Amino acid sequence: MSSKSNDIKEVSVLGLGAMGEAIARLYLDQGYKVTVWNRTAGKADALVAKGAVLARSASEAVRAARVVVMCVYDYRAADAIFALDGVAAAMDGRLLVQLTTGSPQDARDAQAWARKQGAAYLEGAIQAAPDQMGQPDTPLLVSGARPVFDEAEPWLKALAGGIVYLGEAASAAAAMDLATLSTIYGTMLGFIHGARIAEHEGFDVAEYGRIVAGIMPTFAGFLQHEGSVIQSGDFAISQSPMRISVEATRRILQSAQDSGIDTGFPAFAAGIFQRADAAGLGGEELAALIKLLRAKQTSA
């Protein structure tokens, strides 16, 4: 990919689901010549009316621009597109920006395939909804060769202002995506269980949501601290002793049992903390819970 290509505002977008369509619209809004392709061509009608060019085939779309952005349902769908007639040959000299959600191994395999075809490769993980794209704080995790990232950054900034470059390993963006999603889904499970407690006790669940929203900035700061504790390896008590969480999760479980509320989430959480206590971690910082997870990994 030549550095001169940064002056040519042309891009091809493969995949026109909700996110792919949002990506193509952003490029059109910022004056790019946009070529689009989707298995169901009718999904491109609104974009074509806005000025996009509809390619007759995936290979034609790839040939139309040096930068090819792909965002499809999963890597199985991506692989099926890669296997279409002419796509592999058309990739030579292109930069493939893969924004399809997948695993670290998916990213490694995709990078190997792209390199085999003579294409540069970047892996990206979008951490926003389609209608949140294009904002100064829209988070986009990116990984791949640094020179490639530097040349592609203008195209990426058209999509998201909150770009986080995670290094040379193509798998890094997908791995960090899984890590952050673990936080999100864990928080969501806890939030829903909390909503059930509020509901059972006759509270306004919307008010519960507002209270949680107010807590979140402080909670985020606490998580950042715990991450630093884990990285340092010093688990001496600094903010929250493990034993407090052992007792708290036990109370949540007991309350659910007493109230007849589903115990799936609190039983899981209390079980982990009880194991940590049994392992002698009760007198350490809460982040020491990771020792338990590391031990499980080692024994597997």
Summary of the structure (lengths in Angstrom):
residues: 300
radius of gyration: 23.3
end to end distance: 43.4
largest distance: 67.8
contacts: 920
relative contact order: 0.08
helix: 59%
strand: 13%
